[in-house]
Amino acid sequence: MKTKKIICLLLVLCMAFSLVGCGESNQPAPESNESAGTDTGSSKDDYVVQMPMQSAICSAPIFIAMENGFLDEMGVKFEYINSETNIWDLIASGKADVSYGLLPTFIQRIANGFDLSVVAGIHFGCINVVAAKDSDIYSIADLKGKTVGIPGSMGSDPAVLLQRLLVANNIPINEVDLQVYTNADLETALLEGHVEAFVSWDPYATAVARRMDERIIYNMAIDDMTKDEFCCVLGLRKEFVEEHPEVAKRFTQAVVKASEWIAENPYEAAKIIYEKGYVPDPDVDLNGELLDSYNYTGKYESAKDSFVKVTKDLMDLEIISINVSAEEFADNVFVNIGELE
C-alpha cells in the first residue's frame, strides 16, 4: 500500500515538473537583436538599407555594388532610390541611410549639427578648373583679378575648393571676382566671355574643356595639393550604424569591394553604369578615363587625415565654426565599422 502511495506521489511530482518545463518553453522569448533592429553577428538582421543616389559617375561604387552583386554577396538587403530630392533631407527624416559625396559638403553639414557617421574614403579628385583658351590663365596663380564662375553657391564643393586654392597661392579671395551660375550655364558663361574661367565637377568640366578646346588649369586628381586628398567619402546615418552595426559593416565592405573593382575595371564600370541608366552621359570612354583617374580605394585612416585637413581649411576660411579641434571633430565623426586600414 505504501509502495503504491510512493509511486503515485512520484508520478504527481514528475507531472508537476513537466508542466513547469512546458510553461517556460511557451513563454514569449526575450526580444532578440533582430526584432530590436540590432545585429550582433550571431543573429540575422533583415534590415533593408535605403540608398538614395543621384546621377553622378563618381557614385559608381554604389551602382557597381548593386549590379555586380557585391551587396548580395555580403547579405545586404537594400532599396535603391533614384532621387533628385535633397538626400540630406531624406537622411534627416530617417528615410535614407546612405550619403555619398564630397568632403566639404559633409564637413559643413556635420559642423551644423547633422548626425552622420563617415565610414570610409572612396576616391580622389573629381573637380577641375577650366580657363578660356584665349585667356592668359595657365594656373591658379593667374586667377588674381579675373572673373571666375562657380556652380550653385559659395558653399558648393567646387567653390570651396577654389577658395582653398586661392589661399594656398596667396591670392586674397576678394581679389577674384567669383560669379555664381547654375552648373549647366558655366559653359555658356565662358563661351560668351562673362567669365574667364570656371570651376566644376566632372564629367562636366572635362567634357566642356574638350568640346570647346579650352584648357584645364587645375585637376584635383593630379595636383600636388590634392592628389592624396580624398574627394568623396561614404557616410551612413548615425542611427542606422548604432541600431544595425553588422548590416552597416557589411554594406561598407561591399562598397569598398566595388571601389576596388572599379580601380581594376574603370572602362567596364563606365559601360555598366551607363547601360543600366545610372548616368545619362553616353561618352563611356570619357567616363572610363575619369573613373581611372580617380584612384578608387576604400580607406579609413587616410580619409580621416583628409577630413582633418579640409576641416582646418574651412575653419581658416570661416566657412565653418566648431568648438573643438579638427582632430577631435574627426574623432567624433569617423567610425571604422568596415575594419579598414
GULUMBA-183317 format. One line per 8 residues: number of its first residue (from 0); their letters; for each residue x, y, z of C-alpha. Coordinates in Angstrom, 2 decimals, always signed. Example, Ala and Ser with C-alpha at 12.3 -4.5 7.8 and 13.67 -1.06 7.14 Angstrom:
BEGIN
0> AS> +12.30,-4.50,+7.80  +13.67,-1.06,+7.14
END
This chain:
BEGIN
0> MKTKKIIC> +0.00,+0.00,+0.00  +2.85,+2.29,+0.98  +4.59,+1.39,-2.24  +1.54,+2.43,-4.31  +1.32,+5.77,-2.45  +5.01,+6.48,-3.13  +4.61,+5.64,-6.82  +1.58,+7.94,-7.08
8> LLLVLCMA> +3.46,+10.73,-5.33  +6.38,+10.36,-7.72  +4.06,+10.50,-10.72  +2.45,+13.67,-9.44  +5.88,+15.30,-8.93  +7.02,+14.30,-12.42  +3.87,+15.76,-13.93  +4.38,+18.96,-11.95
16> FSLVGCGE> +7.97,+19.36,-13.17  +6.87,+18.52,-16.69  +4.23,+21.24,-16.60  +6.72,+23.80,-15.29  +9.11,+22.95,-18.13  +6.41,+23.33,-20.79  +5.32,+26.55,-19.24  +8.82,+28.02,-19.65
24> SNQPAPES> +9.11,+26.91,-23.27  +5.79,+28.50,-24.12  +6.63,+31.90,-22.64  +7.39,+34.72,-25.13  +11.11,+34.65,-25.89  +13.20,+37.65,-24.85  +13.30,+40.36,-27.51  +16.03,+39.31,-29.93
32> NESAGTDT> +18.64,+41.54,-31.53  +16.84,+41.04,-34.84  +13.46,+42.17,-33.55  +15.13,+45.07,-31.75  +16.68,+46.15,-35.00  +20.23,+45.37,-33.99  +22.75,+42.87,-35.27  +25.32,+41.11,-33.13
40> GSSKDDYV> +26.75,+38.91,-35.86  +25.19,+35.81,-34.32  +21.66,+36.71,-35.39  +20.34,+37.70,-38.77  +19.26,+41.29,-39.31  +16.89,+41.71,-42.26  +17.05,+45.49,-42.22  +16.65,+46.97,-45.71
48> VQMPMQSA> +19.19,+49.71,-46.37  +17.63,+52.76,-48.01  +20.01,+54.09,-50.67  +19.10,+57.38,-52.38  +21.50,+58.25,-55.19  +21.66,+60.90,-57.88  +23.17,+60.51,-61.33  +26.92,+61.04,-60.99
56> ICSAPIFI> +29.81,+58.98,-62.29  +31.77,+59.33,-59.06  +28.91,+57.47,-57.30  +29.87,+54.43,-59.38  +30.79,+52.25,-56.34  +27.18,+52.26,-55.16  +25.92,+51.34,-58.63  +28.57,+48.66,-59.13
64> AMENGFLD> +27.94,+47.21,-55.66  +24.36,+46.61,-56.81  +24.98,+45.49,-60.39  +27.95,+43.21,-59.67  +26.20,+41.57,-56.74  +28.63,+42.71,-54.04  +25.76,+43.75,-51.76  +24.07,+40.41,-52.34
72> EMGVKFEY> +27.30,+38.55,-51.58  +27.51,+40.37,-48.25  +23.90,+39.52,-47.47  +22.77,+43.14,-47.52  +19.16,+43.87,-48.38  +18.67,+47.26,-49.97  +16.27,+49.56,-51.73  +17.73,+51.86,-54.34
80> INSETNIW> +16.04,+55.24,-54.61  +16.74,+57.18,-57.80  +16.09,+60.54,-56.24  +16.53,+64.15,-57.23  +15.25,+65.08,-53.78  +17.83,+66.54,-51.41  +19.44,+63.41,-49.98  +20.35,+65.21,-46.78
88> DLIASGKA> +16.67,+65.92,-46.14  +15.88,+62.23,-46.63  +18.59,+61.22,-44.14  +17.44,+63.83,-41.60  +13.90,+62.43,-41.77  +15.12,+58.83,-41.40  +14.01,+57.90,-44.92  +17.55,+57.21,-46.15
96> DVSYGLLP> +20.61,+55.58,-44.63  +23.39,+56.36,-47.09  +25.09,+59.55,-48.22  +27.93,+59.59,-50.72  +29.72,+62.76,-51.71  +32.43,+65.35,-51.35  +34.24,+66.18,-48.13  +33.47,+69.94,-47.89
104> TFIQRIAN> +29.73,+69.31,-48.02  +29.97,+66.55,-45.42  +32.05,+68.73,-43.12  +29.75,+71.73,-43.42  +26.62,+69.66,-42.80  +28.06,+67.82,-39.80  +29.51,+71.05,-38.34  +25.98,+72.46,-38.48
112> GFDLSVVA> +24.66,+69.58,-36.40  +23.87,+66.89,-38.94  +24.02,+63.41,-37.37  +26.15,+61.39,-39.78  +28.98,+58.90,-39.41  +31.76,+58.82,-42.00  +32.89,+55.23,-42.50  +35.33,+55.33,-45.44
120> GIHFGCIN> +37.06,+57.42,-48.04  +36.30,+56.12,-51.54  +38.19,+58.03,-54.23  +40.32,+61.02,-55.13  +39.85,+64.01,-57.43  +36.69,+64.91,-59.35  +36.81,+68.71,-59.63  +38.64,+70.75,-62.27
128> VVAAKDSD> +39.23,+74.41,-63.08  +38.78,+75.32,-66.75  +40.10,+78.51,-68.40  +39.25,+80.05,-71.77  +41.75,+79.12,-74.45  +42.23,+82.76,-75.49  +42.90,+83.93,-71.92  +46.25,+84.39,-70.21
136> IYSIADLK> +45.27,+81.97,-67.44  +47.54,+78.95,-67.19  +47.49,+78.23,-63.46  +45.63,+79.11,-60.26  +48.15,+81.89,-59.67  +46.86,+83.60,-62.82  +43.30,+83.94,-61.45  +44.11,+87.10,-59.49
144> GKTVGIPG> +41.98,+89.94,-60.84  +39.96,+87.58,-63.07  +36.26,+86.70,-63.18  +35.64,+83.07,-62.32  +32.36,+81.14,-62.44  +31.32,+78.86,-59.59  +28.34,+76.46,-59.55  +25.42,+76.83,-57.18
152> SMGSDPAV> +26.73,+78.89,-54.31  +29.84,+79.96,-52.42  +29.35,+76.89,-50.26  +29.35,+74.37,-53.11  +32.22,+71.89,-53.17  +33.90,+73.39,-56.27  +33.58,+76.91,-54.81  +35.08,+75.79,-51.51
160> LLQRLLVA> +37.95,+74.06,-53.28  +38.63,+77.17,-55.37  +38.78,+79.33,-52.24  +41.25,+76.89,-50.68  +43.37,+77.02,-53.84  +43.41,+80.81,-53.86  +44.55,+80.95,-50.23  +47.24,+78.33,-50.93
168> NNIPINEV> +48.50,+80.54,-53.76  +48.49,+83.68,-51.55  +45.66,+85.27,-53.52  +43.12,+87.22,-51.41  +39.68,+85.84,-52.22  +38.28,+89.35,-52.67  +40.77,+89.91,-55.49  +38.98,+87.35,-57.66
176> DLQVYTNA> +35.51,+88.13,-58.96  +33.53,+84.98,-58.16  +30.27,+84.77,-60.10  +27.57,+82.23,-59.22  +25.87,+80.29,-62.04  +23.92,+77.10,-62.32  +26.35,+74.37,-63.26  +24.80,+73.91,-66.71
184> DLETALLE> +25.29,+77.60,-67.54  +29.03,+77.74,-66.86  +29.90,+76.67,-70.41  +27.77,+79.45,-71.92  +29.21,+82.00,-69.49  +32.74,+81.03,-70.57  +31.83,+80.98,-74.27  +30.20,+84.41,-74.11
192> GHVEAFVS> +33.04,+85.93,-72.11  +31.10,+86.59,-68.92  +33.77,+84.62,-67.04  +37.37,+83.85,-67.94  +37.44,+80.55,-66.08  +35.18,+78.31,-64.04  +35.41,+75.51,-61.51  +33.11,+72.49,-61.61
200> WDPYATAV> +32.65,+68.80,-61.03  +33.46,+66.14,-63.59  +32.47,+64.95,-66.08  +31.07,+68.40,-66.89  +34.34,+70.32,-66.50  +36.42,+67.92,-68.58  +33.69,+67.49,-71.21  +33.40,+71.28,-71.69
208> ARRMDERI> +37.17,+71.70,-71.90  +37.44,+69.08,-74.62  +34.38,+70.16,-76.54  +35.48,+73.82,-76.66  +39.22,+73.14,-76.79  +39.68,+75.08,-73.56  +42.44,+74.39,-71.08  +42.24,+72.65,-67.71
216> IYNMAIDD> +44.47,+74.63,-65.37  +43.82,+72.57,-62.29  +43.00,+68.87,-61.92  +42.17,+67.76,-58.39  +43.24,+64.19,-59.10  +46.83,+65.06,-60.04  +47.66,+68.42,-58.44  +50.21,+68.15,-55.61
224> MTKDEFCC> +47.94,+69.89,-53.12  +45.04,+67.46,-53.51  +46.20,+64.30,-55.30  +46.45,+62.43,-51.97  +43.31,+64.00,-50.52  +40.09,+62.02,-50.61  +37.48,+63.76,-52.68  +34.41,+61.64,-51.95
232> VLGLRKEF> +33.56,+59.71,-48.80  +30.88,+57.28,-47.67  +28.58,+58.41,-44.87  +25.88,+56.50,-43.04  +23.02,+57.77,-40.91  +24.27,+57.58,-37.33  +21.14,+55.89,-36.00  +21.44,+53.23,-38.72
240> VEEHPEVA> +25.03,+52.49,-37.68  +24.08,+52.27,-34.00  +21.00,+50.09,-34.45  +22.26,+47.86,-37.28  +26.06,+47.71,-36.84  +26.57,+44.42,-38.66  +24.44,+45.47,-41.64  +26.29,+48.79,-41.77
248> KRFTQAVV> +29.63,+46.95,-41.65  +28.70,+44.57,-44.48  +27.29,+47.42,-46.54  +30.54,+49.39,-46.17  +32.63,+46.37,-47.10  +30.52,+45.78,-50.23  +31.02,+49.40,-51.37  +34.75,+49.18,-50.71
256> KASEWIAE> +34.90,+45.96,-52.74  +33.07,+47.72,-55.58  +35.57,+50.59,-55.39  +38.48,+48.22,-55.72  +36.78,+46.52,-58.67  +36.34,+49.89,-60.41  +40.04,+50.63,-59.91  +40.80,+47.47,-61.88
264> NPYEAAKI> +37.99,+47.84,-64.44  +37.23,+51.56,-64.92  +36.03,+51.34,-68.53  +33.84,+48.33,-67.88  +32.39,+50.15,-64.86  +31.64,+53.19,-67.03  +29.85,+50.96,-69.54  +27.76,+49.26,-66.85
272> IYEKGYVP> +26.58,+52.45,-65.14  +25.61,+53.98,-68.48  +23.83,+50.92,-69.90  +21.94,+50.41,-66.63  +20.76,+54.02,-66.71  +22.57,+55.32,-63.65  +24.26,+58.11,-65.61  +22.89,+59.82,-68.73
280> DPDVDLNG> +26.22,+60.68,-70.38  +26.81,+58.29,-73.31  +30.54,+59.11,-73.53  +31.67,+55.84,-71.97  +35.29,+56.38,-72.99  +35.49,+59.73,-71.21  +33.72,+58.40,-68.14  +36.03,+55.39,-68.07
288> ELLDSYNY> +39.04,+57.68,-68.33  +37.75,+59.77,-65.44  +36.98,+56.75,-63.27  +40.51,+55.54,-63.95  +41.95,+58.87,-62.80  +40.01,+58.93,-59.51  +42.09,+56.15,-57.93  +39.20,+54.31,-56.27
296> TGKYESAK> +40.18,+52.69,-52.99  +38.32,+52.23,-49.72  +40.37,+53.60,-46.82  +39.76,+54.80,-43.29  +42.81,+56.43,-41.68  +43.90,+58.35,-44.78  +40.29,+59.50,-45.29  +40.29,+60.75,-41.72
304> DSFVKVTK> +43.51,+62.65,-42.41  +41.85,+64.27,-45.44  +38.85,+65.18,-43.31  +41.10,+66.93,-40.77  +42.98,+68.80,-43.49  +39.83,+70.09,-45.20  +38.22,+70.93,-41.86  +41.18,+73.13,-40.94
312> DLMDLEII> +40.92,+74.96,-44.27  +37.19,+75.52,-43.83  +37.83,+76.88,-40.33  +40.51,+79.23,-41.66  +38.13,+80.42,-44.38  +35.48,+80.94,-41.68  +33.08,+78.76,-43.63  +32.52,+76.65,-40.51
320> SINVSAEE> +32.85,+77.33,-36.80  +33.31,+74.46,-34.33  +34.27,+74.48,-30.65  +36.70,+71.56,-30.89  +39.89,+70.96,-32.84  +39.72,+69.49,-36.34  +41.23,+66.28,-34.96  +38.60,+65.99,-32.22
328> FADNVFVN> +35.89,+66.77,-34.74  +37.11,+63.90,-36.94  +37.27,+61.54,-33.96  +33.61,+62.27,-33.25  +32.54,+61.73,-36.84  +34.55,+58.73,-38.10  +33.53,+55.15,-37.30  +35.64,+52.27,-38.60
336> IGELE> +32.85,+49.71,-38.92  +34.31,+48.36,-42.13  +37.54,+47.44,-40.34  +39.55,+49.26,-42.98  +43.18,+50.34,-42.91
END
